[in-house]
Amino acid sequence: MTTSTEDHTSLVSGYLQHIADQCAADDSGRVADYIPELAAVDPGRYGLSLCAHDGYIYSVGDTATEFTIQSISKPLTYAMALGGHGADAVDAKIGVEPSGEAFNEISVDARRRPRNPMINAGAITAASMLLPSERQVAPETVEAAFAGLVDFYSACAGRRLVVDEQVYRSERATGSRNRAIAYMLDSFGALTTDPDAALDLYFRQCSLRVTTEDLAVIGVTIACGGTNPRTGRRVFSRSTAQRLLSVMTTCGMYDGAGDWVTSVGIPAKSGVGGGILGSLPGQLGIGVFSPRLDAHGNSVRGVDTCRHLSADLGLHMFNITRESRVTIRSVYDIGEFGVGAEWSDGQRAYLRGCRDRVRVYELQGDLTFSGAESVLRRIGHDIDIDACDIVIVEISRIDVVDPVARRMVLGSGLGLSARGKQVLLVDPDGLVREGVRRAGKRGETLISVGSELPQVHSTMESAVSHAESMQLEGAH
């Protein structure tokens, strides 16, 4: 198991492990066996990665395990076609409507276009658009097109991807149905290039090896409008990202797309290799891997994992009137507050000299999971926090708090206490503490926050007074 956090007991990693433990117990479904190499994978593998909007990755499970990208490649090749030809030219050849059919059906609309780019017919057509309009395409031309494709995919993932030659040969040797689709499309005039060359490029793209972290980074690159936050490189345009998110929402999970949008609500793409890529606009990317598939060709555990993530973390894209991220409104020490009148002259003189050792973070906005994760990590990485003894988190301007975000705020004291800091929480409306009390009555156990919770105050003045008392106690 790998994790990208230094603290293996962090709240986010702990929550992801909780999800993994729940979902990994399900051994229903079966691995794809129509491609011999895929039939040989270990069905018990499970990995989960989340990549935040700033490129920070959390991972649990078999996240170092590489598997072939398969149909998760389809949005990326579609993006290349859009970038190379423009939306009008691509729309003339590939539709954007859900097919309501299995991914490998010969599904075309009244104009004899593939119904969308997320089924095999649409993906083969998209691959054909990366090749010259010639009826015979030389092998070296396919090689050059594939090299450009690998460069593009690698830029999305933030690392160099390589092809699994055994899977590629296995797909090419057993790809009769895809050949039938390609030749049918060719007979319709949908392909303007050599169908065998388009097929070869398609087989190659499906055979690229990825990990769950690669999928999460690709997902967040789409979520961030085509810019990879880990490399800072713009890979494709915002308009292309918007198109990908739209088509992934309606067509990414094949004939299970309607149920997916209703219950999960995250733009996504699955692959028969067992992977699922999720992309929540402006927030995060998700990568899941588990090889056993359901009747739609989607990972059983992967779908279940995404359901949990969506429900528990409030990630459904149609959550109403929610900010994507909470913000830190201001950061300061308590020097601007007057020393309490109850202190003696000696005590007040001492307190004036050490008030820069109490650091205040004021938050504002709606506190969702992704916002809480980002803000708490930024607080933990603040270079000035090492010089302080007490941290005050003020949330009077927070309007709505998601259940997991609430527990993360309460759990913030756990990580900082290990660094010798004490945390006070200013929560005048009781959003956090009351919310946890209600959740406890409902039996929710999303994240165990332990017993070392922050001291909660209803006013900033009370928190400052408490901080001064703690400083005086520390002096003795």
Secondary structure as UniProt FT lines:
FT   TURN            8..9
FT   HELIX           11..23
FT   TURN            24..25
FT   HELIX           36..39
FT   TURN            43..44
FT   STRAND          47..52
FT   TURN            53..54
FT   STRAND          57..61
FT   TURN            63..64
FT   STRAND          67..68
FT   HELIX           70..73
FT   HELIX           74..85
FT   HELIX           87..91
FT   TURN            92..93
FT   TURN            103..104
FT   TURN            110..111
FT   TURN            117..118
FT   HELIX           120..128
FT   TURN            129..130
FT   HELIX           139..157
FT   HELIX           165..173
FT   HELIX           176..188
FT   HELIX           195..206
FT   STRAND          208..210
FT   HELIX           212..223
FT   TURN            224..226
FT   STRAND          227..228
FT   TURN            229..232
FT   STRAND          233..234
FT   HELIX           238..251
FT   TURN            252..253
FT   HELIX           254..256
FT   HELIX           257..263
FT   STRAND          268..270
FT   TURN            272..273
FT   STRAND          275..280
FT   TURN            281..283
FT   STRAND          284..289
FT   TURN            295..296
FT   HELIX           300..313
FT   TURN            317..318
FT   TURN            320..321
FT   STRAND          327..333
FT   HELIX           334..336
FT   TURN            341..342
FT   HELIX           345..352
FT   TURN            353..354
FT   HELIX           355..357
FT   STRAND          358..367
FT   HELIX           369..381
FT   HELIX           383..387
FT   STRAND          390..401
FT   HELIX           403..410
FT   HELIX           412..417
FT   TURN            418..420
FT   STRAND          422..426
FT   TURN            428..429
FT   HELIX           431..441
FT   TURN            442..443
FT   STRAND          455..457
FT   HELIX           460..475
//
